[in-house]
Amino acid sequence: MSTPFKKRLSYRLTRDTVLIAMLLGLVLNIVQVTLDYFNARESMEQEINALIDISHSPASQIAYNIDIRLAEELLDGLLRHPATIDARIIDTNGQTMAAASQSSPESSYRWISDLLFGANRTFQEELKVAQLSDLSLGYLTITIDTYHYGLLFLQRAGYTLVSGLLKSLVLTLALLGIFYFILTRPMLNVINALGRVRPDSPEKARLPVPHNHQEDEIGLMVGIINRHLETIDLTLAQLRDAEASMKNYSSKLENEVEDRTREISEKNQALQRGNKALVKAKEDAVRRARARANFLASMSHEIRTPLNGVLGMLSLSLENETQPEQRNRLEIALNAGQSLLGLLNDILDISKVEAGKLSLEAIPFSVRDLAEECATLHAQQAGRKGIDVVAEIDPHLPDTYVGDPTRTRQILNNLLSNAIKFTEKGSVRLSVTSFTGGIRIDIVDTGIGMSRQGLNKIFSPFSQADADTTRLYGGTGLGLTLCRQLVERMHGQILVESEENEGTHFTVNLPLASDEPSNASSESMTVPEALKETGIQLALPEDYPHKAAILAQLEAWNIPVSTASGGEKGVLIATGSAQDDKPEIEVSTWPGIGVLLLDRFGKDKTGNGFPHLSMPLRREPFLFALCKAAGLDVDHPEPRKQETTDQSQEKQATRSMRVLLVEDNHVNQLVAGSMLKKLGHEVVVADHGQQALDILGTDNQFDVVLMDCQMPVLDGFETTEIIRQNPNLKHLPIIAVTANVMQGDKDDCLESGMDDYITKPYNRSDLRSIINRWAPAENS
């Protein structure tokens, strides 16, 4: 039996219920849209005011400094806001200092937005700086197109109304299904069951009581019918038992589903909270990284500018100095300045490593020279504390490896400086050996050592072994962190062993490839046969810190070595510094061909009439000192001669050019100008960009321009853009010179029209290389 759909009770109940629900939902949706409209207007006001508040400080500084370029950048940034169509900075005279605008979007729904919010709104904020709070610098004016906010409101309103309609439809279907399953279908089932009962055998039929209808009208009707089916009592009893079991099982299943649903909901909420915390942490990290990057870029420029003058003057002094002792002092001072420059780079590298933007070089370099340079540099610091810095570099170490010398130097400098700082007596030993596929660096000190707990946190940023260490020795705790990050970026390994009051042992394994064409030490160092014939006599105490390194190097040169007793021939090596023990043999009566005195701490100023060699041991100076003590005519070790010859040939190959040096710092003018003149070039100096334009306006016969980026009056970027607008100077090579080294500086220079890029401090070799690169052809 079937009942027409529109005649069913479920349809009639659903129709009446849904009509009432839709009417109520429409009223509530209208109220919600109205509240959202007022919230949208208030949100628009707050957002634009917040944008003006954020821009107020930089805009005030821009207006104070009258920096048009930065003003344009700020206004372009404001235009990135989707609602901003016009932004301008107006001075106190009502004149526009800088402006930026864009067109309003077009849309068929715009008339609704304009009706509700207006076409556009203009906001204005007076510009002042904190130092001159009573002085008005002008106004920051922002005009917004309200369509952006109107569209968002219309979208939300449409969503609210459509979702309300959909909810009503869903409710209709849900109620229709509920009424059908609860009311219509049970009654139809009963009716169908009654229709199947045969009057002649009622015991074979049974009417099931619909679920959840035992106590209502349907259940009462079925009960009355079932009382007439007395012949099937046993079957009904069994049916009730089965029905009860099913109910119990269903109840258990529902409880289990409910428990699982609650657990999933709780875990989902916890995950959402964790995601929100991660997003907030990421935003905070990005904000801190931007602030730190801006600070580092500014400080890099400010520190590098005076440092450029120091290193430049030292380089110029070295070129004119011929006395070995003076050259040695100047080289140490230059190396110290370069180390200071390296420390500045360390600070910048920390941000690069954390941001994953640190790039590694793969160029040939001498690990031996780098290790000797670092040991010699730190020996000055250690000598003041009476500590020996011992360099034990494998004599058979290949001369050249392929890798990043700057990062390797950073690792060595940080580990050596750290070892010396925490050592009050004894020595710091630097050992460099090779293994298949790389090198091993060991730095062992006799300092305060570390506990097991301290070893677990020394590689963490801003951490030291314990609070007492920080209080007694100071430091930021960044050195070892940077070392570990650099070693890991080079795919190496750093290990540490230490015990309290027993010293510390750092081991660094770096996978550097040997440059095979240049790895034979016998070819790079020529030992005179006279030294091999006469031999070396040692008068050094058994506990002399550098004795093992000296013996290893002499053995590698195949120079015979014996212990001095007073009557032998050859060159005597003895201690000669006032800080060393008195030598066992009187050197003034030595009958051999010469005497070489070793100076542990580089403090012997007398000379005693004999050649002196400052420790730690360096291979080339050691050979030079031995030759000098033996009376052999050797001015410099062989590699230094070759380098000087190559430089001389390169210098002669460079033809004279006219160079326009645009630099505002007078020390840098002197340094760069002197270097260029020594390279054979004619130099004309301009103090700022405007002066450079004036010079080029009267004399355009320059071969190349060295352009500083940060200058008063007119900076290098603006000057280059003006030069490129002159057809006669369009192809004039312009080389950027800047103290900024943050990533992106080179791109900014090239985008402004410059041809190449060089960083301060000025370096003679770099200047020669880059000028030769842009030198015009001979027939030009």
For each residue, the residues with C-beta under 8 A, 3 or more apart:
1: 188 191 192 195
2: 188
3: 7 8 184 188
4: 7 8
5: 8 11
6: 11
7: 3 4 11
8: 3 4 5 11 12 180 184
9: 12 13 179 183 184
10: 13 14 176 179 180 183 184
11: 5 6 7 8 14 15 176 179
12: 8 9 15 16
13: 9 10 16 17 175 179 183
14: 10 11 17 18 172 175 176 179
15: 11 12 18 19
16: 12 13 19 20
17: 13 14 20 21 175
18: 14 15 21 22 168 171 172 175
19: 15 16 22 23
20: 16 17 23 24
21: 17 18 24 25 168 171
22: 18 19 25 26 168
23: 19 20 26 27
24: 20 21 27 28
25: 21 22 28 29 164 167 168
26: 22 23 29 30 164
27: 23 24 30 31
28: 24 25 31 32 164
29: 25 26 32 33 160 161 164
30: 26 27 33 34
31: 27 28 34 35
32: 28 29 35 36 160
33: 29 30 36 37 156 157 160 161
34: 30 31 37 38
35: 31 32 38 39
36: 32 33 39 40 153 156 157 160
37: 33 34 40 41 116 153 157
38: 34 35 41 42
39: 35 36 42 43
40: 36 37 43 44 117 149 150 152 153 156
41: 37 38 44 45 117 149
42: 38 39 45 46
43: 39 40 46 47 149
44: 40 41 47 48 83 117 121 144 146 149
45: 41 42 48 49
46: 42 43 49 50
47: 43 44 50 51 83
48: 44 45 51 52 83 121 123 142 144
49: 45 46 52 53 123
50: 46 47 53 54
51: 47 48 54 55 78 81 84 142
52: 48 49 55 56 123 125 140 142
53: 49 50 56
54: 50 51 57
55: 51 52 58 59 74 78 140
56: 52 53 59 60 125 127 140
57: 54 60 61
58: 55 61 62 70 74
59: 55 56 62 63 71 74 89 127 140
60: 56 57 63 64 127 128 129 137
61: 57 58 64 65 67 129
62: 58 59 65 66 67 70 71 74 89
63: 59 60 66 71 89 91 97 127 137 138
64: 60 61 129 132 137
65: 61 62 70
66: 62 63 97
67: 61 62 70 71
68: 71 72 97 98
69: 72 73 717 718
70: 58 62 65 67 73 74
71: 59 62 63 67 68 74 75 89 97 98
72: 68 69 75 76 98 100
73: 69 70 76 77
74: 55 58 59 62 70 71 77 78 89
75: 71 72 78 79 87 88 89 98 99 100
76: 72 73 79 80 100
77: 73 74 80
78: 51 55 74 75 81 84 87 100 142
79: 75 76 84 85 87 100 101 102
80: 76 77 84
81: 51 78 84 144
82: 148
83: 44 47 48 144 145 146 147 148 149
84: 51 78 79 80 81 87 102 142 143 144 145
85: 79 101 102 103 104 120 143 144 145
86: 99 100 101 102 141 142 143
87: 75 78 79 84 99 100 101 140 141 142 143
88: 75 96 97 98 99 100 101 140 141
89: 59 62 63 71 74 75 96 97 98 99 127 138 139 140 141
90: 94 95 96 97 138 139 140 141
91: 63 94 95 96 97 137 138
92: 136 137 138
93:
94: 90 91
95: 90 91
96: 88 89 90 91 99
97: 63 66 68 71 88 89 90 91 138
98: 68 71 72 75 88 89
99: 75 86 87 88 89 96
100: 72 75 76 78 79 86 87 88
101: 79 85 86 87 88 143
102: 79 84 85 86
103: 85
104: 85 120 145 147
105: 110 145 147
106: 110
107: 110 113 147 151
108:
109: 112 113 151 154
110: 105 106 107 113 114 147 150
111: 114 115
112: 109 115 116 150 154
113: 107 109 110 116 117 146 147 149 150 151 153 154
114: 110 111 117 118 119 146 147 150
115: 111 112
116: 37 112 113 150 153
117: 40 41 44 113 114 146 149 150 153
118: 114 121 146
119: 114 145 146
120: 85 104 143 144 145 146
121: 44 48 118 143 144 146
122: 141 142 143 144
123: 48 49 52 141 142 143 144
124: 139 140 141 142
125: 52 56 139 140
126: 136 138 139
127: 56 59 60 63 89 136 137 138 139 140
128: 60 132 133 135 136 137
129: 60 61 64 132 133 135 137
130: 133
131:
132: 64 128 129 135
133: 128 129 130
134:
135: 128 129 132
136: 92 126 127 128
137: 60 63 64 91 92 127 128 129
138: 63 89 90 91 92 97 126 127
139: 89 90 124 125 126 127
140: 52 55 56 59 87 88 89 90 124 125 127
141: 86 87 88 89 90 122 123 124
142: 48 51 52 78 84 86 87 122 123 124
143: 84 85 86 87 101 120 121 122 123
144: 44 48 81 83 84 85 120 121 122 123 148
145: 83 84 85 104 105 119 120 148
146: 44 83 113 114 117 118 119 120 121 149 150
147: 83 104 105 107 110 113 114 150 151
148: 82 83 144 145 151 152
149: 40 41 43 44 83 113 117 146 152 153
150: 40 110 112 113 114 116 117 146 147 153 154
151: 107 109 113 147 148 154 155
152: 40 148 149 155 156
153: 36 37 40 113 116 117 149 150 156 157
154: 109 112 113 150 151 157 158
155: 151 152 158 159
156: 33 36 40 152 153 159 160
157: 33 36 37 153 154 160 161
158: 154 155 161 162
159: 155 156 162 163
160: 29 32 33 36 156 157 163 164
161: 29 33 157 158 164 165
162: 158 159 165 166
163: 159 160 166 167
164: 25 26 28 29 160 161 167 168
165: 161 162 168 169
166: 162 163 169 170
167: 25 163 164 170 171
168: 18 21 22 25 164 165 171 172
169: 165 166 172 173
170: 166 167 173 174
171: 18 21 167 168 174 175
172: 14 18 168 169 175 176
173: 169 170 176 177
174: 170 171 177 178
175: 13 14 17 18 171 172 178 179
176: 10 11 14 172 173 179 180
177: 173 174 180 181
178: 174 175 181 182
179: 9 10 11 13 14 175 176 182 183 184
180: 8 10 176 177 183 184 185
181: 177 178 184 185 186
182: 178 179 185 186 212
183: 9 10 13 179 180 186 187
184: 3 8 9 10 179 180 181 187 188
185: 180 181 182 188 189
186: 181 182 183 189 190 210 213 218
187: 183 184 190 191 218
188: 1 2 3 184 185 191 192
189: 185 186 192 193 208 210
190: 186 187 193 194 207 210 218 221 222 225
191: 1 187 188 194 195
192: 1 188 189 195 196
193: 189 190 196 197 205 206 207 208
194: 190 191 197 207 225
195: 1 191 192
196: 192 193 205
197: 193 194 202 205 207
198: 201 202 204 205
199: 202
200:
201: 198 204 205
202: 197 198 199 205 228 229 231 232
203: 229 231 232
204: 198 201 232
205: 193 196 197 198 201 202 229 232
206: 193 226 229 232 235 236 239
207: 190 193 194 197 222 225 226 229
208: 189 193 222 239
209: 213 214 219 222 223 226
210: 186 189 190 213 218 219 222
211:
212: 182
213: 186 209 210 216 218 219 222
214: 209 219
215: 219 220
216: 213 219 220
217: 220 221
218: 186 187 190 210 213 221 222
219: 209 210 213 214 215 216 222 223
220: 215 216 217 223 224
221: 190 217 218 224 225
222: 190 207 208 209 210 213 218 219 225 226
223: 209 219 220 226 227
224: 220 221 227 228
225: 190 194 207 221 222 228 229
226: 206 207 209 222 223 229 236
227: 223 224 230
228: 202 224 225
229: 202 203 205 206 207 225 226 232 236
230: 227 233
231: 202 203
232: 202 203 204 205 206 229 235 236
233: 230 236 237
234: 237 238
235: 206 232 238 239
236: 206 226 229 232 233 239 240
237: 233 234 240 241
238: 234 235 241 242
239: 206 208 235 236 242 243
240: 236 237 243 244
241: 237 238 244 245
242: 238 239 245 246
243: 239 240 246 247
244: 240 241 247 248
245: 241 242 248 249
246: 242 243 249 250
247: 243 244 250 251
248: 244 245 251 252
249: 245 246 252 253
250: 246 247 253 254
251: 247 248 254 255
252: 248 249 255 256
253: 249 250 256 257
254: 250 251 257 258
255: 251 252 258 259
256: 252 253 259 260
257: 253 254 260 261
258: 254 255 261 262
259: 255 256 262 263
260: 256 257 263 264
261: 257 258 264 265
262: 258 259 265 266
263: 259 260 266 267
264: 260 261 267 268
265: 261 262 268 269
266: 262 263 269 270
267: 263 264 270 271
268: 264 265 271 272
269: 265 266 272 273
270: 266 267 273 274
271: 267 268 274 275
272: 268 269 275 276
273: 269 270 276 277
274: 270 271 277 278
275: 271 272 278 279
276: 272 273 279 280
277: 273 274 280 281
278: 274 275 281 282
279: 275 276 282 283
280: 276 277 283 284
281: 277 278 284 285
282: 278 279 285 286
283: 279 280 286 287
284: 280 281 287 288
285: 281 282 288 289
286: 282 283 289 290
287: 283 284 290 291
288: 284 285 291 292
289: 285 286 292 293 351 354 355
290: 286 287 293 294
291: 287 288 294 295
292: 288 289 295 296 351
293: 289 290 296 297 351 742
294: 290 291 297 298
295: 291 292 298 299
296: 292 293 299 300 347 348 351 742
297: 293 294 300 301 740 742 745
298: 294 295 301 302
299: 295 296 302 303 347
300: 296 297 303 304 344 348 739 740 741 742
301: 297 298 304 305 710 738 739 740
302: 298 299 305 739
303: 299 300 306 307 344 739
304: 300 301 307 308 341 344 739 741 759 760 761
305: 301 302 308 309 665 668 739 760
306: 303 309 310 667
307: 303 304 310 311 337 340 341 344 760 761
308: 304 305 311 312 665 667 668 671 739 760 761 762
309: 305 306 312 313 665 667 668 670 671 761
310: 306 307 313 314 337 761
311: 307 308 314 315 334 337 338 341 761 762
312: 308 309 315 316 667 668 670 671 672 674 675 761 762
313: 309 310 316 317 667 670 671
314: 310 311 317 318 330 333 334 337
315: 311 312 318 319 334 671 675 763 764
316: 312 313 319 320 671 674 675
317: 313 314 320 321 330
318: 314 315 321 327 330 331 334
319: 315 316 678 764
320: 316 317
321: 317 318 326 327 330
322: 327
323: 326 327
324: 327 328
325: 328 329
326: 321 323 329 330
327: 318 321 322 323 324 330 331
328: 324 325 331 332 614
329: 325 326 332 333
330: 314 317 318 321 326 327 333 334
331: 318 327 328 334 335
332: 328 329 335 336 376 377 380
333: 314 329 330 336 337
334: 311 314 315 318 330 331 337 338
335: 331 332 338 339 373 376 377
336: 332 333 339 340 377 380
337: 307 310 311 314 333 334 340 341
338: 311 334 335 341 342
339: 335 336 342 343 377 413
340: 307 336 337 343 344
341: 304 307 311 337 338 344 345 761
342: 338 339 345 346 406 409 410 413
343: 339 340 346 347 413
344: 300 303 304 307 340 341 347 348
345: 341 342 348 349 406 410 741
346: 342 343 349 350 410 414 478 479 482
347: 296 299 343 344 350 351
348: 296 300 344 345 351 352 741 742
349: 345 346 352 353 358 410 482 486
350: 346 347 353 354 478 481 482 485
351: 289 292 293 296 347 348 354 355
352: 348 349 355 357 358 743
353: 349 350 356 358 482 485 486 489
354: 289 350 351
355: 289 351 352
356: 353
357: 352 743
358: 349 352 353 489
359:
360: 403 404 407 489 490
361: 403 404 405 406 407
362: 402 403 404
363: 402 403 404 405
364: 400 401 402 515 518
365: 369 370 400 401 402 403 405 408
366: 369 370 399 400 401
367: 370 371 397 398 401 408 432 439 512
368: 371 372 393 397 399 432 619
369: 365 366 372 373
370: 365 366 367 373 374 405 408 409 412
371: 367 368 374 375 391 393 412 430 432 441
372: 368 369 375 376 391 393 616 618 619
373: 335 369 370 376 377 409
374: 370 371 377 378 409 412 413 416 430
375: 371 372 378 379 389 391 416 430 616
376: 332 335 372 373 379 380 614 616 618
377: 332 335 336 339 373 374 380 413
378: 374 375 381 382 389 413 416 417 420 428
379: 375 376 382 383 389 601 602 614 615 616
380: 332 336 376 377 383 384 602
381: 378 384 385 417 420
382: 378 379 385 387 388 389 420 423 428 601
383: 379 380 386 387 600 601 602 603
384: 380 381
385: 381 382 420 423 424
386: 383 425 579 601
387: 382 383 420 423 424 425 426 427 428
388: 382 426 427 428 545 546 600 601 615 616
389: 375 378 379 382 416 420 427 428 430 615 616
390: 427 428 429 430 545 546 549 615 616 617
391: 371 372 375 430 549 616 617 618
392: 429 430 431 432 548 549 552
393: 368 371 372 397 430 431 432 549 619
394: 397 432 433 434 552
395: 521 552 553 555 556 557 619
396: 434 521 556
397: 367 368 393 394 432 433 434 439 521
398: 367 401 434 514 515 518 519 521
399: 366 368 515 518 519 520 521 524
400: 364 365 366 514 515 518 519
401: 364 365 366 367 398 439 512 513 514 515
402: 362 363 364 365 512 513 514 515
403: 360 361 362 363 365 407 408 490 510 512 513
404: 360 361 362 363 407 408 490
405: 361 363 365 370 408 409
406: 342 345 361 409 410
407: 360 361 403 404 410 411 486 489 490
408: 365 367 370 403 404 405 411 412 510
409: 342 370 373 374 405 406 412 413
410: 342 345 346 349 406 407 413 414 482 483 486
411: 407 408 414 415 441 483 486 487 508
412: 370 371 374 408 409 415 416 430 441
413: 339 342 343 374 377 378 409 410 416 417
414: 346 410 411 417 418 479 480 482 483
415: 411 412 418 419 441 443 479 480 483 506 508
416: 374 375 378 389 412 413 419 420 428 430 443
417: 378 381 413 414 420 421 479
418: 414 415 421 422 479 480
419: 415 416 422 423 428 443 444 445 447 504 506
420: 378 381 382 385 387 389 416 417 423 428 445
421: 417 418 473 475
422: 418 419 445 447 448 469 473 504
423: 382 385 387 419 420 426 427 428 445 446 447 448 503
424: 385 387 447 448
425: 386 387 446
426: 387 388 423 445 446 447 503
427: 387 388 389 390 423 445 446 545
428: 378 382 387 388 389 390 416 419 420 423 443 444 445 446
429: 390 392 442 443 444 445 545
430: 371 374 375 389 390 391 392 393 412 416 441 442 443 616
431: 392 393 440 441 442 443 444
432: 367 368 371 392 393 394 397 439 440 441 442
433: 394 397 439 440 442
434: 394 396 397 398 438 439 440 514
435: 438 439 440 509
436:
437: 511 513
438: 434 435 492 509 510 511 512 513
439: 367 397 401 432 433 434 435 509 510 512
440: 431 432 433 434 435 507 508 509
441: 371 411 412 415 430 431 432 506 507 508 509 510
442: 429 430 431 432 433 505 506 507 508
443: 415 416 419 428 429 430 431 505 506 508
444: 419 428 429 431 503 504 505 506
445: 419 420 422 423 426 427 428 429 503 504
446: 423 425 426 427 428 503
447: 419 422 423 424 426 503 504
448: 422 423 424 469 500 501
449: 498 499 500 501 502 503 504
450: 454 455 458 465 496 498 499 500 504
451: 454 455 465 466 500
452: 455 456
453: 456 457 465 466
454: 450 451 457 458 464 465 466 469 498
455: 450 451 452 458 465 496 498
456: 452 453
457: 453 454 460 463 465
458: 450 454 455 463 464 465 480 496
459: 480 481 484
460: 457 463 477 481
461: 477 478 481
462: 476 477 478
463: 457 458 460 477 481
464: 454 458 469 470 473 475 477
465: 450 451 453 454 455 457 458 469
466: 451 453 454 469 470
467: 470 471
468: 471 472
469: 422 448 454 464 465 466 472 473
470: 464 466 467 473 474 475 477
471: 467 468
472: 468 469
473: 421 422 464 469 470
474: 470
475: 421 464 470 479
476: 462 479
477: 460 461 462 463 464 470 480 481
478: 346 350 461 462 481 482
479: 346 414 415 417 418 475 476 482 483
480: 414 415 418 458 459 477 483 484
481: 350 459 460 461 463 477 478 484 485
482: 346 349 350 353 410 414 478 479 485 486
483: 410 411 414 415 479 480 486 487 494 508
484: 459 480 481 487 488 494
485: 350 353 481 482 488 489
486: 349 353 407 410 411 482 483 489 490
487: 411 483 484 490 492 493 494 508 510
488: 484 485 491 492
489: 353 358 360 407 485 486
490: 360 403 404 407 486 487 510 511
491: 488 511
492: 438 487 488 508 509 510 511
493: 487 508 509
494: 483 484 487 506 507 508 509
495: 506 507 508
496: 450 455 458 504 505 506 507
497: 504 505 507
498: 449 450 454 455 502 503 504 505
499: 449 450 502 503
500: 448 449 450 451
501: 448 449
502: 449 498 499
503: 423 426 444 445 446 447 449 498 499
504: 419 422 444 445 447 449 450 496 497 498
505: 442 443 444 496 497 498
506: 415 419 441 442 443 444 494 495 496
507: 440 441 442 494 495 496 497
508: 411 415 440 441 442 443 483 487 492 493 494 495
509: 435 438 439 440 441 492 493 494
510: 403 408 438 439 441 487 490 492
511: 437 438 490 491 492
512: 367 401 402 403 438 439
513: 401 402 403 437 438
514: 398 400 401 402 434 519
515: 364 398 399 400 401 402 518 519
516: 519
517:
518: 364 398 399 400 515 524
519: 398 399 400 514 515 516
520: 399 523 524
521: 395 396 397 398 399 524 525 556
522: 525
523: 520
524: 399 518 520 521 638 639
525: 521 522 557 619 620 623 637 638 639
526: 638
527: 531 532 557 558 559 623
528: 531 532 627 630 632 634
529: 532 533
530: 533 534 630 632
531: 527 528 534 535 536 557 559 571 626 627 630 632
532: 527 528 529 535 557 558 559 560
533: 529 530
534: 530 531 569 570 571 592 593 630
535: 531 532 559 560 561 562 569 570 571
536: 531 554 559 560 561 562 570 571 573 626
537: 561 562 563 564 568 570 571 572 573 592
538: 547 550 551 561 562 563 564 573 574
539: 563 564 572 573 574 575 583 584 585 587
540: 544 547 550 573 574 575 598
541: 544 547 575 581 584
542: 547
543:
544: 540 541 547 575
545: 388 390 427 429 600 615
546: 388 390 549 550 598 600 615 616 617
547: 538 540 541 542 544 550 551
548: 392 551 552
549: 390 391 392 393 546 552 553 616 617
550: 538 540 546 547 553 554 573 617 622
551: 538 547 548 554 555 561
552: 392 394 395 548 549 555 556
553: 395 549 550 556 557 617 619 622
554: 536 550 551 557 559 561
555: 395 551 552 558 559 561
556: 395 396 521 552 553
557: 395 525 527 531 532 553 554 623
558: 527 532 555
559: 527 531 532 535 536 554 555
560: 532 535 536
561: 535 536 537 538 551 554 555
562: 535 536 537 538 568
563: 537 538 539
564: 537 538 539 568 572 574 584 585
565: 568 585
566: 585
567: 591
568: 537 562 564 565 591 592
569: 534 535 591 592 593
570: 534 535 536 537 592 593
571: 531 534 535 536 537 592 593 594 595 596 626 629 630
572: 537 539 564 585 587 590 592 594 595 596
573: 536 537 538 539 540 550 596 598
574: 538 539 540 564 583 584 585 587 595 596 597 598
575: 539 540 541 544 580 581 582 583 597 598 600
576: 580 583 587 597 598 599 604 608 610 612
577: 580 597 598 599 600 601 603 604 612
578: 603 604
579: 386 600 601 603
580: 575 576 577 598 599 600
581: 541 575
582: 575
583: 539 574 575 576 586 587
584: 539 541 564 574
585: 539 564 565 566 572 574 590
586: 583 589 590
587: 539 572 574 576 583 590 595 597 608 610
588:
589: 586
590: 572 585 586 587 595
591: 567 568 569
592: 534 537 568 569 570 571 572 595
593: 534 569 570 571 629 630 631
594: 571 572 610 611 628 629 630 631
595: 571 572 574 587 590 592 610 611 629
596: 571 572 573 574 610 611 612 613 625 626 629
597: 574 575 576 577 587 604 608 610 611 612 613
598: 540 546 573 574 575 576 577 580 612 613 615
599: 576 577 580 602 603 604 612 613 614 615
600: 383 388 545 546 575 577 579 580 615
601: 379 382 383 386 388 577 579 615
602: 379 380 383 599 614 615
603: 383 577 578 579 599
604: 576 577 578 597 599 607 608 612
605:
606:
607: 604 610 612
608: 576 587 597 604 612
609:
610: 576 587 594 595 596 597 607 629
611: 594 595 596 597 625 628 629
612: 576 577 596 597 598 599 604 607 608 625
613: 596 597 598 599 621 622 625
614: 328 376 379 599 602
615: 379 388 389 390 545 546 598 599 600 601 602
616: 372 375 376 379 388 389 390 391 430 546 549
617: 390 391 546 549 550 553 622
618: 372 376 391 621 622
619: 368 372 393 395 525 553 622 623
620: 525 623 624 637 639 640
621: 613 618 624 625 637
622: 550 553 613 617 618 619 625 626
623: 525 527 557 619 620 626 627 637
624: 620 621 627 628 634 636 637
625: 596 611 612 613 621 622 628 629
626: 531 536 571 596 622 623 629 630
627: 528 531 623 624 630 632 634
628: 594 611 624 625 631 632 634
629: 571 593 594 595 596 610 611 625 626
630: 528 530 531 534 571 593 594 626 627
631: 593 594 628
632: 528 530 531 627 628
633:
634: 528 624 627 628 637
635: 641
636: 624 640 641 644
637: 525 620 621 623 624 634 640 641
638: 524 525 526 641 642
639: 524 525 620 642 643
640: 620 636 637 643 644
641: 635 636 637 638 644 645
642: 638 639 645 646
643: 639 640 646 647
644: 636 640 641 647 648
645: 641 642 648 649
646: 642 643 649 650
647: 643 644 650 651 765
648: 644 645 651 652
649: 645 646 652 653
650: 646 647 653 654 768
651: 647 648 654 679 680 768
652: 648 649
653: 649 650 772
654: 650 651 679 680 768 771 772 775
655: 680 775 778
656: 680 681 682
657: 681 682 703 704 771 775 776
658: 681 682 684 701 702 703
659: 676 681 682 683 684 702 703 704 705 706 771
660: 684 686 692 695 696 702 704 705 706
661: 669 672 673 676 683 684 685 686 706
662: 686 688 689 691 692 705 706 707 708 711 716 719
663: 668 669 672 685 686 687 706 708 711 737
664: 687 688 708 710 711 712
665: 305 308 309 668 669 708
666: 669 670
667: 306 308 309 312 313 670 671
668: 305 308 309 312 663 665 671 672 708 760 762
669: 661 663 665 666 672 673 685
670: 309 312 313 666 667 673 674
671: 308 309 312 313 315 316 667 668 674 675 761 762
672: 312 661 663 668 669 675 676 683 706 737 762 767
673: 661 669 670 676 677 683 685
674: 312 316 670 671 677 678
675: 312 315 316 671 672 678 679 762 764 767
676: 659 661 672 673 679 681 683 767 771
677: 673 674 680 681 682 683
678: 319 674 675 764
679: 651 654 675 676 764 767 768 771
680: 651 654 655 656 677
681: 656 657 658 659 676 677 771
682: 656 657 658 659 677
683: 659 661 672 673 676 677
684: 658 659 660 661 695 699 702
685: 661 663 669 673
686: 660 661 662 663 689 691 692 695
687: 663 664 691 711
688: 662 664 691 692 711 712 713 714
689: 662 686 692 693 707 711 713 714 715 716 718 719 722
690: 693 694 713 714 719
691: 662 686 687 688 694 695 713
692: 660 662 686 688 689 695 696 705 707 719
693: 689 690 696 697 714 719 722 723
694: 690 691 697 698
695: 660 684 686 691 692 698 699
696: 660 692 693 699 700 702 723 726 729
697: 693 694 700
698: 694 695
699: 684 695 696 702
700: 696 697 728 729 732
701: 658
702: 658 659 660 684 696 699 705 732
703: 657 658 659 733 775 776
704: 657 659 660 732 733 734 735 771 774 775
705: 659 660 662 692 702 723 732 733 734 735
706: 659 660 661 662 663 672 735 737
707: 662 689 692 716 719 720 734 735 736 737 754
708: 662 663 664 665 668 711 716 737 738
709: 715 716 717 736 737 738 740 749
710: 301 664 715 716 738 739 740
711: 662 663 664 687 688 689 708 714 715 716 719
712: 664 688
713: 688 689 690 691
714: 688 689 690 693 711 718 719
715: 689 709 710 711 718 719
716: 662 689 707 708 709 710 711 719 720 736 737 738 749 752 754
717: 69 709 720 721 748 749 752
718: 69 689 714 715 721 722
719: 662 689 690 692 693 707 711 714 715 716 722 723
720: 707 716 717 723 724 734 752 753 754
721: 717 718 724 725 752 753
722: 689 693 718 719 725 726
723: 693 696 705 719 720 726 729 732 734 753
724: 720 721 729 730 753
725: 721 722
726: 696 722 723 729 730
727: 730
728: 700
729: 696 700 723 724 726 732
730: 724 726 727
731:
732: 700 702 704 705 723 729
733: 703 704 705 755 756 774
734: 704 705 707 720 723 753 754 755
735: 704 705 706 707 754 755 756 757 758 770 771 774
736: 707 709 716 746 749 754 756 757 758
737: 663 672 706 707 708 709 716 758 759 760 762
738: 301 708 709 710 716 745 749 757 759 760
739: 300 301 302 303 304 305 308 710 759 760
740: 297 300 301 709 710 745 759
741: 300 304 345 348 745 759
742: 293 296 297 300 348 745
743: 352 357
744: 747 748
745: 297 738 740 741 742 748 749 757
746: 736 749 750 757
747: 744 750 751
748: 717 744 745 751 752
749: 709 716 717 736 738 745 746 752 754 757
750: 746 747 754 755 757
751: 747 748
752: 716 717 720 721 748 749
753: 720 721 723 724 734
754: 707 716 720 734 735 736 749 750 757
755: 733 734 735 750 774
756: 733 735 736 770 773 774
757: 735 736 738 745 746 749 750 754
758: 735 736 737 766 767 770
759: 304 737 738 739 740 741
760: 304 305 307 308 668 737 738 739
761: 304 307 308 309 310 311 312 341 671
762: 308 311 312 668 671 672 675 737 766 767
763: 315 766 767
764: 315 319 675 678 679 767 768
765: 647 768 769
766: 758 762 763 769 770
767: 672 675 676 679 758 762 763 764 770 771
768: 650 651 654 679 764 765 771 772
769: 765 766 772 773
770: 735 756 758 766 767 773 774
771: 654 657 659 676 679 681 704 735 767 768 774 775
772: 653 654 768 769 775
773: 756 769 770
774: 704 733 735 755 756 770 771
775: 654 655 657 703 704 771 772
776: 657 703 780
777: 780
778: 655
779:
780: 776 777
